[in-house]
Amino acid sequence: MIVDEYINNDFKPLSKEDSAEFALQLFDSYNYNYLPVVEDGMLIACLSSDFDLEIESENKVGDLLDYSELFFVQNNSSLLDALKVSGNSDTNMIPVVGDRNEYLGYVSQGDIMSVFSKSPFFTEMGGVLVVKKSIKEYGVSEVAQIIESENAKILGLFVSEFTGDEVVLTIKINQIRLGVIEASLKRFGYSILESYHENKFNDDMKDRYDALMSYLDV
């Protein structure tokens, strides 16, 4: 899942000569909290929607750069990189640049989440385990070996969080009955934090996804 495959170009980026009023109209039209500012084809800033039009109405975008930041991903980055930038910068629009910082377009947070929602982690039948173990002792290959030894397959795995010197893993498995797998993981020192059967997991994730989509539409 490379960013280059999901680039949008449905609006022209702002220039320093555009008016503050035009920028506000663009924010209203596309519902993004940042917009790219480009000069001579190069990304120079990401303008925030936080400026006050009543104060700044006579200004141009170039006068509003105190309300800007600079963040982006390169076109050969992964969607996970774009999602990280989105979270770190609290933005629902991530500019995409080439090797020389030339502006190529953008990817939206909503598009990224839509792509991930269609992955086997969400679409395939199975159960989910959330487990914890020391960072120094856990291994993805070990987890896979334990689960596969119980005639199951991993449909997806990611690191949910780090808590001190421990790591929390969320694992999607192609089985609903997880008792035997839980017991095997415990024997190898993994603590079971949560266990979801298919319906409970899907309902929970759907609620979280719907809440995120509602937030993005605000």
C-alpha positions as CSV (number, residue, x, y, z in Angstrom):
1,M,0.0,0.0,0.0
2,I,2.1,2.8,-1.4
3,V,1.0,6.5,-1.1
4,D,1.6,7.0,-4.8
5,E,-1.5,4.8,-5.6
6,Y,-3.8,7.0,-3.5
7,I,-2.8,10.6,-4.4
8,N,-5.7,13.1,-4.9
9,N,-5.5,16.2,-7.1
10,D,-9.1,17.4,-6.9
11,F,-8.2,21.0,-6.0
12,K,-5.3,23.3,-6.8
13,P,-3.0,24.0,-3.9
14,L,-2.9,27.5,-2.4
15,S,-0.2,30.0,-3.5
16,K,1.2,32.8,-1.4
17,E,-0.7,35.3,-3.6
18,D,-4.2,33.8,-2.9
19,S,-6.4,35.8,-0.6
20,A,-7.3,34.8,2.9
21,E,-10.9,34.7,1.9
22,F,-10.2,32.3,-1.0
23,A,-8.3,30.0,1.4
24,L,-11.3,30.0,3.8
25,Q,-13.6,29.1,1.0
26,L,-11.4,26.2,0.1
27,F,-11.3,25.0,3.7
28,D,-15.1,25.2,3.7
29,S,-15.4,23.3,0.4
30,Y,-13.1,20.4,1.3
31,N,-13.4,20.2,5.1
32,Y,-9.7,19.8,5.7
33,N,-8.0,21.4,8.7
34,Y,-4.8,22.1,6.7
35,L,-4.2,23.0,3.1
36,P,-1.0,22.8,1.1
37,V,0.8,26.0,0.0
38,V,3.0,25.7,-3.0
39,E,5.5,28.1,-4.6
40,D,7.2,27.3,-8.0
41,G,5.8,23.8,-7.8
42,M,7.4,23.1,-4.4
43,L,5.5,22.5,-1.1
44,I,6.5,25.3,1.3
45,A,3.9,25.1,4.1
46,C,0.6,23.6,5.3
47,L,-1.8,26.4,6.2
48,S,-4.0,25.8,9.2
49,S,-7.7,26.7,9.2
50,D,-7.3,28.4,12.5
51,F,-6.8,31.9,11.2
52,D,-9.4,34.5,12.0
53,L,-10.9,35.9,8.7
54,E,-12.3,39.0,10.4
55,I,-8.7,39.9,11.4
56,E,-6.9,38.6,8.4
57,S,-9.5,39.4,5.6
58,E,-7.2,41.9,3.8
59,N,-4.2,39.6,3.9
60,K,-2.9,37.0,1.4
61,V,-1.9,33.5,2.1
62,G,1.7,34.5,2.2
63,D,0.9,36.8,5.2
64,L,-0.7,33.9,7.1
65,L,2.3,31.5,7.3
66,D,2.4,32.0,11.1
67,Y,-0.6,29.8,11.0
68,S,1.2,27.1,9.1
69,E,3.3,24.0,9.7
70,L,5.3,21.8,7.3
71,F,4.6,18.1,7.1
72,F,4.4,15.6,4.2
73,V,5.1,12.1,3.0
74,Q,7.0,11.1,-0.1
75,N,5.2,9.4,-2.9
76,N,7.1,6.1,-2.3
77,S,6.1,6.0,1.4
78,S,3.6,3.5,2.8
79,L,0.1,4.4,3.9
80,L,1.3,3.6,7.4
81,D,3.8,6.4,7.2
82,A,1.0,8.8,6.0
83,L,-1.2,7.6,8.9
84,K,1.6,8.4,11.4
85,V,2.1,11.9,9.9
86,S,-1.7,12.4,10.2
87,G,-1.6,11.4,13.9
88,N,1.5,13.4,14.8
89,S,0.3,16.6,13.1
90,D,-3.4,16.1,13.9
91,T,-4.3,16.6,10.2
92,N,-6.8,14.9,7.9
93,M,-4.9,16.0,4.8
94,I,-1.3,14.9,4.2
95,P,0.6,16.5,1.2
96,V,2.7,14.2,-1.0
97,V,6.0,15.2,-2.5
98,G,8.6,13.8,-4.8
99,D,12.3,13.4,-4.3
100,R,13.0,17.1,-4.7
101,N,10.1,18.3,-2.5
102,E,7.9,19.0,-5.5
103,Y,4.2,18.9,-4.7
104,L,2.4,15.9,-6.3
105,G,-1.0,16.0,-4.5
106,Y,-2.3,14.8,-1.2
107,V,-3.8,11.8,0.6
108,S,-6.7,12.1,3.0
109,Q,-7.0,10.5,6.4
110,G,-10.5,9.2,5.3
111,D,-9.1,7.5,2.3
112,I,-6.3,5.8,4.4
113,M,-8.8,4.5,6.9
114,S,-11.0,3.2,4.1
115,V,-8.2,1.2,2.7
116,F,-7.3,-0.3,6.0
117,S,-10.9,-1.2,6.7
118,K,-10.9,-3.4,3.7
119,S,-7.9,-5.5,4.8
120,P,-8.2,-9.1,5.9
121,F,-7.8,-8.0,9.5
122,F,-11.3,-6.5,9.3
123,T,-13.0,-8.6,6.6
124,E,-12.0,-12.2,7.3
125,M,-13.8,-14.4,9.8
126,G,-11.9,-15.1,13.0
127,G,-11.1,-14.0,16.5
128,V,-8.8,-11.5,18.0
129,L,-6.3,-11.7,20.9
130,V,-4.6,-8.8,22.6
131,V,-1.5,-10.1,24.4
132,K,1.5,-8.6,26.3
133,K,5.1,-9.7,26.9
134,S,8.5,-8.2,27.6
135,I,9.9,-6.3,24.6
136,K,13.2,-8.2,25.0
137,E,11.5,-11.6,25.0
138,Y,8.7,-11.5,22.4
139,G,9.2,-12.3,18.7
140,V,6.7,-12.2,15.8
141,S,8.1,-15.5,14.5
142,E,7.6,-17.0,17.9
143,V,4.0,-15.8,18.1
144,A,3.3,-17.2,14.6
145,Q,4.9,-20.5,15.5
146,I,2.8,-20.9,18.6
147,I,-0.4,-20.1,16.8
148,E,0.3,-22.2,13.8
149,S,1.2,-25.2,16.1
150,E,-2.5,-25.1,17.1
151,N,-3.6,-25.4,13.4
152,A,-4.5,-21.8,13.1
153,K,-3.3,-18.9,10.9
154,I,-2.6,-15.3,11.6
155,L,-4.7,-12.9,9.5
156,G,-3.0,-9.8,10.9
157,L,-0.8,-8.6,13.7
158,F,0.3,-5.2,14.9
159,V,2.0,-3.6,17.9
160,S,-0.8,-1.8,19.8
161,E,1.4,0.0,22.3
162,F,4.5,-0.1,24.4
163,T,4.0,0.0,28.2
164,G,7.3,0.5,29.9
165,D,9.5,-2.5,28.9
166,E,6.5,-4.5,27.6
167,V,4.9,-4.7,24.2
168,V,1.2,-5.2,23.5
169,L,0.2,-7.1,20.4
170,T,-3.2,-7.3,18.7
171,I,-3.5,-10.5,16.7
172,K,-6.3,-11.5,14.3
173,I,-6.6,-15.3,13.9
174,N,-8.7,-17.4,11.5
175,Q,-10.5,-19.2,14.3
176,I,-13.3,-18.2,16.7
177,R,-12.6,-20.6,19.5
178,L,-9.3,-19.3,21.0
179,G,-9.0,-21.2,24.3
180,V,-6.3,-23.6,23.2
181,I,-4.3,-20.8,21.5
182,E,-4.6,-18.7,24.7
183,A,-3.3,-21.5,26.8
184,S,-0.3,-22.1,24.4
185,L,0.6,-18.4,24.5
186,K,0.4,-18.3,28.3
187,R,2.8,-21.3,28.5
188,F,5.3,-19.2,26.5
189,G,5.0,-16.2,28.9
190,Y,2.4,-14.1,27.0
191,S,-0.3,-12.4,29.2
192,I,-3.8,-12.4,27.6
193,L,-5.3,-8.9,28.0
194,E,-8.4,-9.3,25.8
195,S,-10.1,-12.0,23.7
196,Y,-12.7,-11.2,21.1
197,H,-14.9,-13.6,19.3
198,E,-16.0,-12.6,15.8
199,N,-19.2,-10.7,16.5
200,K,-17.9,-8.9,19.6
201,F,-14.8,-7.8,17.7
202,N,-16.6,-6.7,14.6
203,D,-19.2,-4.7,16.6
204,D,-16.5,-3.0,18.6
205,M,-14.4,-2.2,15.6
206,K,-17.4,-1.0,13.7
207,D,-18.3,1.4,16.5
208,R,-14.8,2.8,16.5
209,Y,-14.7,3.1,12.8
210,D,-18.1,4.8,12.6
211,A,-17.0,7.2,15.4
212,L,-13.8,8.0,13.4
213,M,-15.7,8.6,10.2
214,S,-18.2,10.9,12.0
215,Y,-15.2,12.8,13.4
216,L,-13.7,13.2,10.0
217,D,-17.0,14.5,8.6
218,V,-17.2,17.3,11.2
